[in-house]
């Protein structure tokens, strides 16, 4: 398979190794057909630190199809973004998500002025990805994600958390402070991310390794921040990306191609940091008075995880440490992420 054809399949942001090739045209055609992926990610502090606080839950379902045409309203918006140009190889993905944020002690009914606000975020997004080439070789990958959502009671934080605690984790405490949550507010964000997949790479007969720097900017009334990061990846195949994550973590895509092995594995570890200008889940509502705390302007993440692929299925686990996000926060956040991806 030619280099550019291989990269086109991975336009969701994979683009792992420009030198990858396949044994024959039949295998190439098979991989070209496998361009659809459904990924379901569940992030929860019970998967990591065994707590029930701060960023306590995130659920994200993403459908990616490399052959989906970019929606016309999105095409019109990207015309005004100088770092991104749509072409015939642009990949498109669609996401639905739901996040929950609570103070440290969820059993207190009264407003906890020195702890983070109760909040939920229900959203949908459309994402795009492009490759920039230098003399025929992929140089970097740009990704855009356009997000619309809602904060407040309409985001269904209270019934969601109570349902989970009653039927899925009945040993958990009853959340009693949702009457103090942020007020209704529609939200919009534009997120840009650039990944450099070939900053360093190593290939051997037994494994492949790479180091991938990244840069990102998010603008909107929900979040506004800029960050940098890096990820080290080692695995049995070049043809797999790191799993999807809930922003503001630096997300992968979950895309994995047929390497010819029945089972593939991957280990990864990374670090990222961001300068935060706005976070509605700490700053409170934009246009109305609401509970807020004094946020920290610099926040860092460390993450490590593993994936295991079997034929058209892949399971991934990521453990994430996040530094304190507001003044008075007693402990750092530790949460885990489980992702199941099905390739079609």
N, C-alpha and C positions, 0 to 999 in steps of 0.2 A: 504494500500500500504506500502511495506517495505521501511524503511528509505533510503536505497541505491538506490532503484528504483526512489523514489521521487527526490533525488538529481541529478540523471542522467538526468532527464527531464530538469533540470535547469542549465545545464553545460555551458550555455552561460555566467554564472556569477551570476545567481540569488541566489540559495542556501540560502534561507531565514530562514528556521526553520527545524531542524532535527526531531523534534517531530511531524510534521504534519502527519495526517492520513486521510483516506477517509472512507466513510460509508460502501462500499462494493466493490467487485472485478470489477463490471460493471463500476462504476465510475472511478476506477483506470485505467481500459483499455481505457476509453474515454480520460482521461488526457494524457495517454501514447501516444495516437495517435496525440494529439494536440502539436506537437513539431516544427511547422513551424510558423515563425513570420516575417512580413514585417513592418519595422518602418521607417517613414520619418520624419526627424527633420529639422526644419527651425529656425536658430538663427539670430536675427537681433536687432540692437540697437533701431530701431523704436518700438520694442515690449517692451522696457524697459525704457531707458532714453529719448526717443523721439529725438535722435540725428542721425547723419549720418557721423560717423568718427571712426578712429582707427580700431578695429575689428568690421567691420560694417555688415558683413553677413557671415553665414555659412549654408550650406545645406548638409545633410547626409542621405543617404538611405541605410538601412541594412537589409539583408535577413539572417535569422538564421534557421538552420535545425539541430536538435540534431542528426539526423541519417545520415548526410552527411559525407562521408569518407574524411579524411584529404588529401589534394593534396600531391603527392609524393615529389615535390621539397620542400614543407614546412616541411614534415617529415624529410628530410635530414638535413635541417637547424637546426631543434630542437634537433637533436642528439648532437649538439655542445653547447647546452644551458643547464648548469647543474641544473637549477631551474625548469625545465619543462620536463616531460616525457609523451609521447603520449600512451594512452591505449584505450581499447574498449569503454570507456565512454567519450572520448574527444569530446567536442562540437566544431562546426565550424560555423563561420559566415562571410559574404562577404559584403563589403561596397564600395559605390561610394560617393565621396564628393567634395565640392567646397567651398573655403573660399575667402573672399575679405578683404583687408586692405587698408585704405586710411588715409591721414593726416586730421587734424581738419577741414580745409576749402577746400572743393572739388571744389570750383569755381575758384581757382587760377591756371593758366596754368603753371607758372614758377615753377622751382624746389624750394621746401621749405626745405632748408637745416637743419633747426632745428626741423622739424616735421617728423613723421614716413614715410617711403617710401610707394609709391603706389605698391601694390603687389596682386597677386592672386595665388591660389594653387588648382590645379585640381589633384585628386588622387583616387586610388583604394586600398583596403586593404583586407587581409585575417586574421581572428582572430580565436584563439583557447582558450579553457578553460578546466581546470582540477581541480578535487577536491582531496585534501590530507586528509586521514582519520587517526584518532587516536583511536584504539580499537573499530572500527566500526562506530565512530561518525565523521562527517566532521569537520575538524579543520580549514582549510582555502581554498580559491579558488585562483588559479593562472591563469592569462590571458596573452596571447601573441597576439600582432597585428603587422603584417608585412605590411608596406605601401610603395607603389611606386607612384610617381607623377611628376608633372612638375610645375615650377615657370616661370614667364615671359609672354610675349604676347601669347604664345601657351596655357596658362592657361585660356584664354578668359575672363579676368577680365573686360576689357573695354566694349566689346559688352554685356556682362551679366549685368553690372550695368546700362548701358544706356538703355537696354531693360526694366529692372525693373522700372527705373525712368520714362520712357516714357509711359509704358502701365499699370503698377501696382500702382505706387505712383507718378502720374503726378505732384503733388504739390512739389515734391522734386527738388532740384537744379540739374542742368546739370553737371556731373562730367567732368572736363576739363583738368585734369593733368595726364592722363594716359600715355602720352608720356615719363613721368619721371619714369615709373615703373621699377622694377628689371628686369634684363636681363634673357634670357633663361637659365634654369638650371634644369636638372633632379634631383629628390630627392628621398631619401630612408630613412626609419626609422624602427627601431624595438622598440616596446613599451611593457614593462612588468608591470603588475599590480597584487598585492596581496591584497585580501580583507579577513577580518576576520569577518564573519557574526554573530558569537555568542559571541562576547566580552561581551555583555549584552543583555538580552531580557526579555520581560514580556508579558504574555498572560492572557487575561481575556475573559469573555463571550461576551464583547462588542467591544473590540479592541485588537490589538497586537502592541507592540512597540519593537524596537531594536536599538542598537548602533553599528555601523560598522566602525572600523578603516580601513585604506588602505595605501598602500605604492606603489610607482610607479617610474619607470626609463624609459626614452626614449633616444635612441642613434641614431644619423644620421646627415646628413648635413642640413636638414630642421630644426630640433630641437634636442637639447641635454639638458636634465634636470633630476633632481631627486626630488621627492616630497613625502609629507605625507598628510593625510586628515582624516576626520571623517564625518559620516552621521548619523543623527538621523531620524528614520522613524516610523510613527504611521499610522495604517490603519485598515480597516475592515477585512482584510484577511492576513494571513501569506504568501500567495502564489503569491506575486507580487514583482517584482524588481523595482528600480527607473528607470526613462526613459533614453534612450541613450543621450549622449552629444557629442559635437565636442571637440576633444582634443585641448589644454592641460587640459581642465576640466576633472575631474574624471568621467568617464561614467558609467551609469548603462546599462542594456540590453533591457529594455522594456518588458521582458517576464512576463506574468501573466497567472496563471492557473485557471481552473474552480473551484471556491470555493463553488459552490452550490447556490450563490446569483445571482440575476439578475443584480444588481448594486454593485460595490465595489468602495471604495475611499481610498486615501492615501495622507498623508501630510509628507513632508520631509524638512530638513534643514541641511546644512553642511558647513564645512570650509576646505580649503586645502591651502597648500603653497608649493612652489618649488624653488629650487636653479637652476638658468638658466646659462648654460655654452655657449649655442648657440641658437640663434633664427634668422633664415635667414630673417625674415620679419622686423627685427630691425638691424641686423649686416650687411645685404646686401649679395650680391652674394659671394659664397665661393671662386671661382677661377678667378673672373673678378672684375674689379673696378665697383662700383655702389654706389648709395646713401645709406647711413647708418646713424644711430644715436647711441648715447651712452646709451646702454640698462642698466636697473637695474638688478642686479643679484638675487634679492629676490622678488618674486611676490606672492600675495595671492588672493584667491577667497572666496567669501561668496555666498551661493546660498540657495534658498528656493522655494518650489513649491508644486503642487498638481496634482493628477491624478484622473480621473473618468472613470471607466470601465463599459461597458454595453454589456453583452454577449461576442461576439468575437472582440469588438472594445475597444480601450482605447485612451483617449485624455489626454495629460499632458502639463502643463505650468511650466516653471522654470524661476525665476528672478535671474540674476547673477550680482554681483558686483566684479570688478577686480581692484586691486590696480594699480598705475602708473607703466608702463613697460619700460619707458625710461626717461632720464634726459631732463627736459624741457617740459614734458607732463603737460598740464595745469590742467586736471581733471582726476579723475578715470573713468573707463569704466563701464557703466550699460547697459546690454542687456538682452533680453528675449529669451526664447526658446519654441517653440510649437512642439509637437511630436504626431503624429497619428500612432497607431500600430494596425495591423490587424492580428488576430490569425487564422490559417488554420488547 
